[in-house]
Amino acid sequence: MTLVIFVLLFALRDQHILSNLLIGALVIVTYLLLVLLFEIDSNVFLEDVNSFIDIETVFQTIGQSAYYPDHAFRNYHFKPRHKEYRVGYHDSRGKLKIKLMH
C-alpha cells in the first residue's frame, strides 16, 4: 500500500523544485514512520526487560535451568539472567540440539 502511495506521489510531481522537495520529504517521513511503527510493534525498545521472563519461571518451577533459543544471543541487547542456562540450536542436519552453558 505504501509503495502505491509513493508511486502516485512521484507521478503527481511536476518540474518545480518545491514540489520535488515536498514529495521527497513526504516519502522520507512516511518511511521513518513505518520503521518506528515496526519497532514499536516488535517491542524493540523493551526487549531486554521483557524477553523470556515468562518462560524462565516455567523452567524454574519444574526444576530445570533456564532455556533460551539460539537466536536470542544474536541480539546484542539480550543477556541471560542466570549463571547456568540451556541453549537450543539446530545442527547441520536441522535437528534441534540443546547444550548446557555455564
N, CA, C and O atoms as CSV, one atom per row, in Angstrom:
chain,resi,resn,atom,element,x,y,z
A,1,MET,N,N,0.820,-1.186,0.000
A,1,MET,CA,C,0.000,0.000,0.000
A,1,MET,C,C,0.866,1.252,0.000
A,1,MET,O,O,0.586,2.208,-0.722
A,2,THR,N,N,1.913,1.241,0.809
A,2,THR,CA,C,2.788,2.405,0.878
A,2,THR,C,C,3.533,2.608,-0.428
A,2,THR,O,O,3.760,3.741,-0.853
A,3,LEU,N,N,3.910,1.515,-1.061
A,3,LEU,CA,C,4.588,1.617,-2.346
A,3,LEU,C,C,3.691,2.274,-3.386
A,3,LEU,O,O,4.162,3.068,-4.200
A,4,VAL,N,N,2.416,1.952,-3.364
A,4,VAL,CA,C,1.461,2.567,-4.293
A,4,VAL,C,C,1.367,4.067,-4.032
A,4,VAL,O,O,1.315,4.862,-4.972
A,5,ILE,N,N,1.344,4.453,-2.764
A,5,ILE,CA,C,1.296,5.878,-2.425
A,5,ILE,C,C,2.559,6.583,-2.897
A,5,ILE,O,O,2.488,7.698,-3.413
A,6,PHE,N,N,3.714,5.948,-2.726
A,6,PHE,CA,C,4.967,6.547,-3.201
A,6,PHE,C,C,4.948,6.740,-4.711
A,6,PHE,O,O,5.341,7.796,-5.208
A,7,VAL,N,N,4.494,5.731,-5.439
A,7,VAL,CA,C,4.454,5.827,-6.901
A,7,VAL,C,C,3.502,6.941,-7.332
A,7,VAL,O,O,3.817,7.711,-8.240
A,8,LEU,N,N,2.346,7.029,-6.689
A,8,LEU,CA,C,1.401,8.092,-7.028
A,8,LEU,C,C,1.948,9.472,-6.690
A,8,LEU,O,O,1.716,10.425,-7.434
A,9,LEU,N,N,2.663,9.593,-5.593
A,9,LEU,CA,C,3.262,10.882,-5.250
A,9,LEU,C,C,4.299,11.301,-6.284
A,9,LEU,O,O,4.333,12.461,-6.696
A,10,PHE,N,N,5.136,10.372,-6.702
A,10,PHE,CA,C,6.138,10.717,-7.706
A,10,PHE,C,C,5.503,10.975,-9.074
A,10,PHE,O,O,6.039,11.751,-9.865
A,11,ALA,N,N,4.381,10.341,-9.356
A,11,ALA,CA,C,3.696,10.593,-10.623
A,11,ALA,C,C,3.035,11.963,-10.641
A,11,ALA,O,O,2.890,12.564,-11.706
A,12,LEU,N,N,2.633,12.464,-9.484
A,12,LEU,CA,C,1.939,13.750,-9.414
A,12,LEU,C,C,2.876,14.955,-9.374
A,12,LEU,O,O,2.413,16.086,-9.520
A,13,ARG,N,N,4.147,14.750,-9.184
A,13,ARG,CA,C,5.052,15.889,-9.076
A,13,ARG,C,C,5.272,16.529,-10.442
A,13,ARG,O,O,5.081,15.901,-11.484
A,14,ASP,N,N,5.674,17.784,-10.407
A,14,ASP,CA,C,5.961,18.492,-11.657
A,14,ASP,C,C,7.413,18.968,-11.634
A,14,ASP,O,O,8.210,18.457,-10.847
A,15,GLN,N,N,7.769,19.925,-12.474
A,15,GLN,CA,C,9.159,20.329,-12.632
A,15,GLN,C,C,9.622,21.358,-11.606
A,15,GLN,O,O,10.791,21.743,-11.613
A,16,HIS,N,N,8.747,21.803,-10.738
A,16,HIS,CA,C,9.138,22.801,-9.745
A,16,HIS,C,C,9.938,22.149,-8.622
A,16,HIS,O,O,9.617,21.048,-8.174
A,17,ILE,N,N,10.967,22.834,-8.181
A,17,ILE,CA,C,11.855,22.291,-7.149
A,17,ILE,C,C,11.120,22.134,-5.819
A,17,ILE,O,O,11.399,21.210,-5.056
A,18,LEU,N,N,10.183,23.039,-5.546
A,18,LEU,CA,C,9.449,22.968,-4.289
A,18,LEU,C,C,8.595,21.702,-4.208
A,18,LEU,O,O,8.526,21.063,-3.158
A,19,SER,N,N,7.955,21.346,-5.305
A,19,SER,CA,C,7.141,20.121,-5.287
A,19,SER,C,C,8.023,18.881,-5.158
A,19,SER,O,O,7.641,17.917,-4.495
A,20,ASN,N,N,9.195,18.899,-5.783
A,20,ASN,CA,C,10.119,17.772,-5.650
A,20,ASN,C,C,10.611,17.621,-4.201
A,20,ASN,O,O,10.695,16.508,-3.683
A,21,LEU,N,N,10.933,18.742,-3.560
A,21,LEU,CA,C,11.370,18.692,-2.170
A,21,LEU,C,C,10.238,18.228,-1.246
A,21,LEU,O,O,10.465,17.452,-0.318
A,22,LEU,N,N,9.036,18.703,-1.506
A,22,LEU,CA,C,7.894,18.311,-0.689
A,22,LEU,C,C,7.595,16.822,-0.828
A,22,LEU,O,O,7.353,16.147,0.173
A,23,ILE,N,N,7.609,16.304,-2.045
A,23,ILE,CA,C,7.363,14.870,-2.271
A,23,ILE,C,C,8.472,14.038,-1.631
A,23,ILE,O,O,8.191,13.010,-1.014
A,24,GLY,N,N,9.715,14.462,-1.768
A,24,GLY,CA,C,10.832,13.745,-1.150
A,24,GLY,C,C,10.709,13.720,0.370
A,24,GLY,O,O,10.949,12.689,0.998
A,25,ALA,N,N,10.334,14.855,0.962
A,25,ALA,CA,C,10.154,14.913,2.407
A,25,ALA,C,C,9.007,14.016,2.852
A,25,ALA,O,O,9.121,13.342,3.876
A,26,LEU,N,N,7.915,13.990,2.115
A,26,LEU,CA,C,6.790,13.116,2.464
A,26,LEU,C,C,7.182,11.642,2.400
A,26,LEU,O,O,6.780,10.853,3.255
A,27,VAL,N,N,7.947,11.280,1.412
A,27,VAL,CA,C,8.385,9.890,1.279
A,27,VAL,C,C,9.303,9.511,2.442
A,27,VAL,O,O,9.152,8.434,3.018
A,28,ILE,N,N,10.242,10.374,2.790
A,28,ILE,CA,C,11.171,10.081,3.883
A,28,ILE,C,C,10.441,9.990,5.216
A,28,ILE,O,O,10.700,9.079,6.002
A,29,VAL,N,N,9.533,10.921,5.477
A,29,VAL,CA,C,8.778,10.902,6.734
A,29,VAL,C,C,7.896,9.665,6.809
A,29,VAL,O,O,7.789,9.055,7.873
A,30,THR,N,N,7.269,9.282,5.715
A,30,THR,CA,C,6.431,8.086,5.708
A,30,THR,C,C,7.259,6.843,5.979
A,30,THR,O,O,6.832,5.977,6.743
A,31,TYR,N,N,8.431,6.736,5.373
A,31,TYR,CA,C,9.310,5.595,5.610
A,31,TYR,C,C,9.749,5.533,7.071
A,31,TYR,O,O,9.723,4.464,7.680
A,32,LEU,N,N,10.150,6.668,7.633
A,32,LEU,CA,C,10.590,6.683,9.025
A,32,LEU,C,C,9.446,6.335,9.980
A,32,LEU,O,O,9.671,5.674,10.994
A,33,LEU,N,N,8.235,6.769,9.671
A,33,LEU,CA,C,7.082,6.399,10.493
A,33,LEU,C,C,6.811,4.904,10.436
A,33,LEU,O,O,6.477,4.294,11.452
A,34,LEU,N,N,6.950,4.310,9.260
A,34,LEU,CA,C,6.750,2.869,9.145
A,34,LEU,C,C,7.816,2.090,9.919
A,34,LEU,O,O,7.510,1.071,10.538
A,35,VAL,N,N,9.051,2.559,9.887
A,35,VAL,CA,C,10.119,1.916,10.655
A,35,VAL,C,C,9.836,2.036,12.150
A,35,VAL,O,O,10.017,1.069,12.889
A,36,LEU,N,N,9.397,3.206,12.603
A,36,LEU,CA,C,9.078,3.406,14.016
A,36,LEU,C,C,7.915,2.516,14.451
A,36,LEU,O,O,7.959,1.925,15.530
A,37,LEU,N,N,6.886,2.417,13.628
A,37,LEU,CA,C,5.760,1.545,13.955
A,37,LEU,C,C,6.183,0.082,14.030
A,37,LEU,O,O,5.703,-0.654,14.892
A,38,PHE,N,N,7.072,-0.347,13.142
A,38,PHE,CA,C,7.580,-1.715,13.188
A,38,PHE,C,C,8.344,-1.971,14.481
A,38,PHE,O,O,8.172,-3.013,15.113
A,39,GLU,N,N,9.199,-1.009,14.877
A,39,GLU,CA,C,9.984,-1.186,16.093
A,39,GLU,C,C,9.098,-1.189,17.334
A,39,GLU,O,O,9.361,-1.934,18.277
A,40,ILE,N,N,8.063,-0.374,17.346
A,40,ILE,CA,C,7.139,-0.377,18.480
A,40,ILE,C,C,6.358,-1.679,18.503
A,40,ILE,O,O,6.158,-2.256,19.572
A,41,ASP,N,N,5.917,-2.151,17.355
A,41,ASP,CA,C,5.138,-3.380,17.289
A,41,ASP,C,C,5.963,-4.598,17.684
A,41,ASP,O,O,5.442,-5.515,18.320
A,42,SER,N,N,7.239,-4.622,17.319
A,42,SER,CA,C,8.080,-5.769,17.660
A,42,SER,C,C,8.755,-5.601,19.020
A,42,SER,O,O,9.574,-6.433,19.410
A,43,ASN,N,N,8.417,-4.531,19.745
A,43,ASN,CA,C,8.882,-4.288,21.112
A,43,ASN,C,C,10.401,-4.199,21.194
A,43,ASN,O,O,11.006,-4.777,22.096
A,44,VAL,N,N,11.010,-3.494,20.278
A,44,VAL,CA,C,12.466,-3.344,20.253
A,44,VAL,C,C,12.954,-2.555,21.466
A,44,VAL,O,O,14.040,-2.822,21.979
A,45,PHE,N,N,12.169,-1.593,21.925
A,45,PHE,CA,C,12.631,-0.710,22.987
A,45,PHE,C,C,12.679,-1.377,24.356
A,45,PHE,O,O,13.506,-0.999,25.186
A,46,LEU,N,N,11.819,-2.355,24.613
A,46,LEU,CA,C,11.790,-3.001,25.919
A,46,LEU,C,C,12.135,-4.486,25.862
A,46,LEU,O,O,11.810,-5.230,26.787
A,47,GLU,N,N,12.785,-4.921,24.795
A,47,GLU,CA,C,13.040,-6.348,24.660
A,47,GLU,C,C,14.020,-6.868,25.700
A,47,GLU,O,O,13.926,-8.030,26.097
A,48,ASP,N,N,14.957,-6.042,26.150
A,48,ASP,CA,C,15.889,-6.520,27.163
A,48,ASP,C,C,15.205,-6.699,28.515
A,48,ASP,O,O,15.677,-7.480,29.340
A,49,VAL,N,N,14.112,-5.997,28.755
A,49,VAL,CA,C,13.377,-6.133,30.014
A,49,VAL,C,C,12.412,-7.307,29.946
A,49,VAL,O,O,12.307,-8.073,30.904
A,50,ASN,N,N,11.716,-7.458,28.844
A,50,ASN,CA,C,10.627,-8.426,28.744
A,50,ASN,C,C,11.005,-9.772,28.146
A,50,ASN,O,O,10.201,-10.703,28.200
A,51,SER,N,N,12.173,-9.907,27.592
A,51,SER,CA,C,12.474,-11.118,26.832
A,51,SER,C,C,12.629,-12.336,27.737
A,51,SER,O,O,13.443,-12.344,28.660
A,52,PHE,N,N,11.853,-13.338,27.461
A,52,PHE,CA,C,11.956,-14.675,28.050
A,52,PHE,C,C,11.678,-14.733,29.549
A,52,PHE,O,O,11.973,-15.758,30.164
A,53,ILE,N,N,11.136,-13.708,30.162
A,53,ILE,CA,C,10.880,-13.734,31.602
A,53,ILE,C,C,9.825,-14.786,31.949
A,53,ILE,O,O,10.001,-15.542,32.904
A,54,ASP,N,N,8.736,-14.842,31.186
A,54,ASP,CA,C,7.678,-15.809,31.470
A,54,ASP,C,C,8.170,-17.245,31.315
A,54,ASP,O,O,7.793,-18.114,32.101
A,55,ILE,N,N,8.988,-17.496,30.337
A,55,ILE,CA,C,9.489,-18.839,30.085
A,55,ILE,C,C,10.426,-19.293,31.203
A,55,ILE,O,O,10.417,-20.464,31.584
A,56,GLU,N,N,11.233,-18.374,31.727
A,56,GLU,CA,C,12.168,-18.741,32.789
A,56,GLU,C,C,11.441,-19.286,34.009
A,56,GLU,O,O,11.906,-20.249,34.619
A,57,THR,N,N,10.319,-18.694,34.374
A,57,THR,CA,C,9.600,-19.149,35.568
A,57,THR,C,C,9.054,-20.556,35.388
A,57,THR,O,O,8.983,-21.318,36.352
A,58,VAL,N,N,8.674,-20.906,34.183
A,58,VAL,CA,C,8.184,-22.262,33.927
A,58,VAL,C,C,9.287,-23.278,34.174
A,58,VAL,O,O,9.059,-24.287,34.841
A,59,PHE,N,N,10.475,-23.027,33.648
A,59,PHE,CA,C,11.583,-23.962,33.835
A,59,PHE,C,C,12.048,-24.004,35.283
A,59,PHE,O,O,12.447,-25.065,35.761
A,60,GLN,N,N,12.009,-22.882,35.994
A,60,GLN,CA,C,12.371,-22.876,37.407
A,60,GLN,C,C,11.380,-23.709,38.217
A,60,GLN,O,O,11.767,-24.406,39.154
A,61,THR,N,N,10.111,-23.634,37.854
A,61,THR,CA,C,9.079,-24.385,38.572
A,61,THR,C,C,9.269,-25.886,38.431
A,61,THR,O,O,9.050,-26.624,39.391
A,62,ILE,N,N,9.669,-26.353,37.261
A,62,ILE,CA,C,9.854,-27.797,37.061
A,62,ILE,C,C,11.267,-28.255,37.402
A,62,ILE,O,O,11.601,-29.425,37.212
A,63,GLY,N,N,12.108,-27.338,37.908
A,63,GLY,CA,C,13.434,-27.725,38.370
A,63,GLY,C,C,14.493,-27.794,37.292
A,63,GLY,O,O,15.525,-28.434,37.498
A,64,GLN,N,N,14.283,-27.171,36.167
A,64,GLN,CA,C,15.270,-27.155,35.085
A,64,GLN,C,C,15.957,-25.793,35.038
A,64,GLN,O,O,15.426,-24.803,35.542
A,65,SER,N,N,17.124,-25.751,34.440
A,65,SER,CA,C,17.779,-24.460,34.233
A,65,SER,C,C,17.075,-23.724,33.096
A,65,SER,O,O,16.391,-24.332,32.273
A,66,ALA,N,N,17.252,-22.424,33.066
A,66,ALA,CA,C,16.565,-21.589,32.075
A,66,ALA,C,C,16.956,-22.000,30.661
A,66,ALA,O,O,18.080,-22.445,30.430
A,67,TYR,N,N,16.036,-21.853,29.717
A,67,TYR,CA,C,16.265,-22.221,28.319
A,67,TYR,C,C,16.112,-20.984,27.455
A,67,TYR,O,O,15.177,-20.204,27.632
A,68,TYR,N,N,17.036,-20.807,26.517
A,68,TYR,CA,C,16.969,-19.707,25.561
A,68,TYR,C,C,17.244,-20.266,24.167
A,68,TYR,O,O,18.130,-21.106,24.005
A,69,PRO,N,N,16.504,-19.816,23.166
A,69,PRO,CA,C,16.824,-20.242,21.799
A,69,PRO,C,C,18.100,-19.554,21.317
A,69,PRO,O,O,18.506,-18.521,21.849
A,70,ASP,N,N,18.710,-20.139,20.318
A,70,ASP,CA,C,19.976,-19.636,19.784
A,70,ASP,C,C,19.844,-18.214,19.247
A,70,ASP,O,O,20.767,-17.411,19.376
A,71,HIS,N,N,18.700,-17.905,18.647
A,71,HIS,CA,C,18.542,-16.577,18.033
A,71,HIS,C,C,18.501,-15.461,19.080
A,71,HIS,O,O,18.678,-14.293,18.732
A,72,ALA,N,N,18.273,-15.796,20.350
A,72,ALA,CA,C,18.261,-14.766,21.391
A,72,ALA,C,C,19.639,-14.146,21.565
A,72,ALA,O,O,19.741,-12.967,21.905
A,73,PHE,N,N,20.698,-14.909,21.340
A,73,PHE,CA,C,22.046,-14.408,21.542
A,73,PHE,C,C,22.580,-13.631,20.345
A,73,PHE,O,O,23.631,-12.999,20.440
A,74,ARG,N,N,21.881,-13.669,19.237
A,74,ARG,CA,C,22.287,-12.866,18.078
A,74,ARG,C,C,21.951,-11.400,18.291
A,74,ARG,O,O,22.499,-10.529,17.615
A,75,ASN,N,N,21.054,-11.125,19.225
A,75,ASN,CA,C,20.664,-9.764,19.537
A,75,ASN,C,C,21.591,-9.237,20.628
A,75,ASN,O,O,21.741,-9.882,21.665
A,76,TYR,N,N,22.200,-8.108,20.422
A,76,TYR,CA,C,23.176,-7.604,21.369
A,76,TYR,C,C,22.538,-7.079,22.652
A,76,TYR,O,O,23.258,-6.822,23.618
A,77,HIS,N,N,21.210,-6.911,22.701
A,77,HIS,CA,C,20.548,-6.437,23.905
A,77,HIS,C,C,20.359,-7.561,24.927
A,77,HIS,O,O,20.215,-7.283,26.117
A,78,PHE,N,N,20.357,-8.791,24.497
A,78,PHE,CA,C,19.987,-9.898,25.372
A,78,PHE,C,C,21.175,-10.397,26.186
A,78,PHE,O,O,22.253,-10.657,25.651
A,79,LYS,N,N,20.951,-10.524,27.491
A,79,LYS,CA,C,21.945,-11.121,28.379
A,79,LYS,C,C,21.200,-12.088,29.294
A,79,LYS,O,O,20.189,-11.707,29.884
A,80,PRO,N,N,21.666,-13.319,29.429
A,80,PRO,CA,C,20.977,-14.264,30.308
A,80,PRO,C,C,21.051,-13.801,31.760
A,80,PRO,O,O,22.051,-13.231,32.196
A,81,ARG,N,N,19.977,-14.057,32.495
A,81,ARG,CA,C,19.914,-13.623,33.880
A,81,ARG,C,C,20.425,-14.676,34.845
A,81,ARG,O,O,20.519,-14.406,36.043
A,82,HIS,N,N,20.754,-15.852,34.373
A,82,HIS,CA,C,21.212,-16.940,35.230
A,82,HIS,C,C,22.625,-17.349,34.836
A,82,HIS,O,O,23.035,-17.180,33.687
A,83,LYS,N,N,23.367,-17.894,35.806
A,83,LYS,CA,C,24.727,-18.345,35.508
A,83,LYS,C,C,24.721,-19.641,34.717
A,83,LYS,O,O,25.592,-19.869,33.878
A,84,GLU,N,N,23.742,-20.485,34.984
A,84,GLU,CA,C,23.633,-21.752,34.264
A,84,GLU,C,C,22.328,-21.733,33.463
A,84,GLU,O,O,21.251,-21.499,34.013
A,85,TYR,N,N,22.440,-21.980,32.171
A,85,TYR,CA,C,21.267,-21.968,31.300
A,85,TYR,C,C,21.494,-22.929,30.140
A,85,TYR,O,O,22.619,-23.343,29.864
A,86,ARG,N,N,20.396,-23.274,29.467
A,86,ARG,CA,C,20.462,-24.156,28.307
A,86,ARG,C,C,20.210,-23.338,27.042
A,86,ARG,O,O,19.420,-22.394,27.045
A,87,VAL,N,N,20.888,-23.713,25.971
A,87,VAL,CA,C,20.738,-23.037,24.681
A,87,VAL,C,C,20.317,-24.066,23.645
A,87,VAL,O,O,20.953,-25.110,23.503
A,88,GLY,N,N,19.247,-23.770,22.923
A,88,GLY,CA,C,18.793,-24.642,21.848
A,88,GLY,C,C,19.277,-24.127,20.510
A,88,GLY,O,O,19.202,-22.927,20.247
A,89,TYR,N,N,19.771,-25.013,19.659
A,89,TYR,CA,C,20.253,-24.636,18.337
A,89,TYR,C,C,19.999,-25.792,17.375
A,89,TYR,O,O,19.753,-26.918,17.808
A,90,HIS,N,N,20.055,-25.523,16.094
A,90,HIS,CA,C,19.888,-26.550,15.069
A,90,HIS,C,C,21.249,-26.931,14.521
A,90,HIS,O,O,22.069,-26.069,14.206
A,91,ASP,N,N,21.484,-28.238,14.410
A,91,ASP,CA,C,22.758,-28.689,13.848
A,91,ASP,C,C,22.699,-28.606,12.322
A,91,ASP,O,O,21.735,-28.085,11.760
A,92,SER,N,N,23.728,-29.119,11.661
A,92,SER,CA,C,23.817,-29.008,10.197
A,92,SER,C,C,22.719,-29.785,9.479
A,92,SER,O,O,22.392,-29.469,8.336
A,93,ARG,N,N,22.138,-30.806,10.136
A,93,ARG,CA,C,21.059,-31.579,9.511
A,93,ARG,C,C,19.675,-31.065,9.889
A,93,ARG,O,O,18.665,-31.633,9.473
A,94,GLY,N,N,19.624,-29.987,10.680
A,94,GLY,CA,C,18.346,-29.399,11.044
A,94,GLY,C,C,17.723,-29.950,12.310
A,94,GLY,O,O,16.598,-29.581,12.649
A,95,LYS,N,N,18.423,-30.827,13.019
A,95,LYS,CA,C,17.895,-31.380,14.260
A,95,LYS,C,C,18.152,-30.409,15.404
A,95,LYS,O,O,19.203,-29.772,15.464
A,96,LEU,N,N,17.187,-30.301,16.310
A,96,LEU,CA,C,17.324,-29.420,17.465
A,96,LEU,C,C,18.243,-30.057,18.495
A,96,LEU,O,O,18.037,-31.202,18.899
A,97,LYS,N,N,19.241,-29.324,18.908
A,97,LYS,CA,C,20.185,-29.750,19.943
A,97,LYS,C,C,20.123,-28.755,21.091
A,97,LYS,O,O,19.885,-27.567,20.873
A,98,ILE,N,N,20.334,-29.228,22.305
A,98,ILE,CA,C,20.345,-28.373,23.484
A,98,ILE,C,C,21.661,-28.599,24.214
A,98,ILE,O,O,22.038,-29.736,24.499
A,99,LYS,N,N,22.362,-27.497,24.518
A,99,LYS,CA,C,23.605,-27.633,25.275
A,99,LYS,C,C,23.528,-26.766,26.530
A,99,LYS,O,O,22.893,-25.712,26.535
A,100,LEU,N,N,24.177,-27.225,27.581
A,100,LEU,CA,C,24.189,-26.545,28.858
A,100,LEU,C,C,25.349,-25.576,28.895
A,100,LEU,O,O,26.481,-25.952,28.590
A,101,MET,N,N,25.085,-24.330,29.265
A,101,MET,CA,C,26.113,-23.294,29.321
A,101,MET,C,C,26.316,-22.894,30.774
A,101,MET,O,O,25.375,-22.906,31.568
A,102,HIS,N,N,27.552,-22.540,31.117
A,102,HIS,CA,C,27.870,-22.097,32.491
A,102,HIS,C,C,28.414,-20.704,32.436
A,102,HIS,O,O,28.748,-20.130,33.472
